[in-house]
Amino acid sequence: MNLLSTRKLSMNFGGVQALLDVDFDLPQGQIRALIGPNGAGKSTFVGAVCGRFRPSAGRVYFEDQDISQLPAHRRIGLGMAYSFQITSIFGSLTVYENVALAVRRAVQAQAEEIVERVHMALDRVGLLDRVEQKAGDLSYGHQRLLEIAMGLGQEPRLFIMDEPTQGLAASEITAFIELLRGLAGESTILLIEHNMHVVMECADTLTVLNFGQILAEGVPSEIRADSRVQHAYFGSSIDA
């Protein structure tokens, strides 16, 4: 069963075609990596999916429901969570308060359940010992992990992660890979990521965007061997 689908999804910004007729299907429970060169349309695509952008044409479906016209907050209510490429946290609030606020936005929950969800999410990303720290005082890498915790606290059915390992140390990337593996089966994940080691280690399937269109789809071994994908990356190797 597909949790997320798009049909003929297109996005035009002032005459610049960022997406063109993208047909995309993401089965429930899958970890899908969305890769491609800079400017390929990856962030535009997920922005249209989560409601940050209204597409110029085409449709977005969530569990066969047409959500193309729904605002972002309504999509959160359906079970979407999204971590931004640029961190989007409340620096003046504590780590705990950031996650609690995200949980309250997504679900109606009693105070005890909110506390439980916050602690679980922070524990999974390794920030449980920083609950009282101001979020703005965290390192950039820890702010990235906090934003992931904000998504996890919502217990999303679809978690879209845009460059989650950007700014993470090597040890934190290793922990993130383990986190993603642990989420397999719990949540469907759409991952935008330039770190090919992370992609090849974690993704069940890869979708490659280039110039706003799908260039290739397949399992990691198929994408690694695809000459079109190699060319799109300017001839560089994408071996893990």
N, C-alpha and C positions, 0 to 999 in steps of 0.2 A: 504494500500500500504506500502510495506517495503522500508524504506529509506536506511537501511544498512543491508547487509546479509554477512555471511561467509559460506563457504562450505569446509569441511574437512581441516580446517585451522590447521596447525601444525607448531611447532617451536622447533628446536633442537639447543642447545648451547653446542658444544663440547661433545656430547654424552648424555647431560642432556635433557630429553624430557620435555620442559616447557609447550607446548600445544600439544594436540593430537586429530585430527579429530573433531574440534569444528564446529558444525553447529549452526548458530545463526541468528535470524531475529529480527530486531528492526523496528516496524511500525512508520510511520511518525507521529510526534506530541506526542509521548509517552515519559514519564520519566521512564527510565529503570535503576535500580540499579544492579550493578555487584558486588557481594559479595563473600567472601570465606576466608579461613584461610590465614595467611601469607605464601607466596610461592605457592599459588594456581594457579598463572599464570595470574592474573588480569591485571597487568601493562604490561606484555608481550602481552596480547591479544590486549589491546588498542594501544600499540606501533605498532603492526602489522596493525591495522585498519587505523591509521593515517599516516603510512609510515615511522615511525622511524626505524622499523625493516622490513626486507624482509622475509616473511615466508619461511620455509623449504619446505612446501607443502601446497596445498589448494588455495582457491581464496577468494578475498574480492570484494564485489559488493556495489556500491553506486548508488541507484536508477536504479538498473539493469545493470549499466555499470561496467564492469570488471576493477577495478582500482589496481589490484594486483601488477602491475609493475610501477605504477605512483609514482614519488618522493613526499615527504611530501608537498613541496610548491605547487605542482599541485593539491593536495587534498584540501589544503586551498582554492585554487581558485574555487573549486567545491562547497565550503560552509561548510568545516569542521573547527572547532576551538578546541584547546586542551589546557587545563591547567595542568601543570605538578605536579607530586607528590612532587618534590623538586622545589621551586620557580625558575622561569626563567624570571627574569626582568633585566632591565638595571639600575643598582644602581646609576650610575653617571648622568642619565637623570632625568628630573622631572616626576612627576606622569602624567602630561598632555602628555609629550613627549612619554612616554611608550605606552599609549593607542593610540595616534596618529600614531605612528610607526606601531602598529599592524593593525590599520585600513588601512593604506596605503599598507601594504603587501597583504591585502585581496581583496581590491576593488580599482577601478579607481574612484576617487571622487574629486569634486571641494573642494576648501579650506573651504567654508562655510559649506558644508556637513560634512567634517571631524570634524570641531569644534563642530557641533551639535551632531554628534555621540559620540565624546569623552565626552562631558558634560553629555549626557544622560546616558552613561555607568557608569561614575563616580558617578552620582547622584543615580543610582540604587543600588550601593554597599556602599553608604555612604561616599564617598571620595571626593565629589565635593569641599569641603572646603580646600583640600590639593593639588590643581592642580599645584602649584608652588614649592611644597616640593620635595626635592631629594628623589627618590624612595629608595635609600639605607639607608636613615634615618628613614624610616617607621619601625614600629614594625613588627615582623614576621607575625602576624595575618593580619595586614593591607597590607603587601606585598602579602599575599594570596588573599585578596580582590582585590588588584590591578590587579593581573593576571586574575582573573575572569572578571574584567572590560575590560581588553585587549581582551578577547574572546567575550564579549558582544558587544564591539564596532564594531566587524566584522559582526554583525547580522547573525550569522551562522545558517545554516539549521540543522547541527548536532554539538552540543557542548559536548565534552568529558571532564569530570571533574574528575581528579584523586586526591582523598583525599582532597577535597576543604575545609573541616572544620578543618583540622589539624592545630593546633596553634591558633584557634579562641577562644575568650572568650565566656562564656555562652550567653551573650547578643548578641554577633555577630553571634552565631549559630542560635539563634532565628530569627534574621534578615535574615540570609541566607535561612532558611526554607521559610520565607515569599517571598524572592526573587525567589526561585525555583517555588513556587506556582504561582507567577506572570508570570513566563515564560511559564507556561503550555499553549500549543496551539501556542506559538510564535516560539519555537525552539524545536527540538527533542533533548533529553538529555540522555547521557549515563554516569552514575554516579558511580564511585568507591568510596566506603565509608565504614569505620569501625564503625562509630557512628550509631548504630541501631535505635536510636530515629529518626535521620534524615532520614534514609532509610525508616522506616515504616511510617513516616509522609508524605513523598514526592513521593515515587515511585509508579507508576501504577502497575508495574510488576518487579519481581526480578529474576535474573539469578544467580545461585550459581555455582562457579567453585571450583573444588577440584582436586589436582594432575593433573592440565592441561586439565581437561575434565568437561563438564557440568554435575553437579550432580542433579540439580533440577531447575525447573522454575515454577513460579506461582505468584499469587497476594500475598500481604503481609501476609494475614491470613493463606494461604496455606503453605507458607514457614516457618512461625512461628511454625506451628504444625508438620512440617516434621521431623521425627525422624532421617533421614539420615543427614539432615542439622545440627541438634543438635549434632550428633556424630562428624561431621566434625569440629565443633567448640569445640571439646574436652569435650563434655558433658555440656557446659555452656549454659545458657539461652540466647536467642536472643530477648526476649521480649523488646518492645520499652520502 
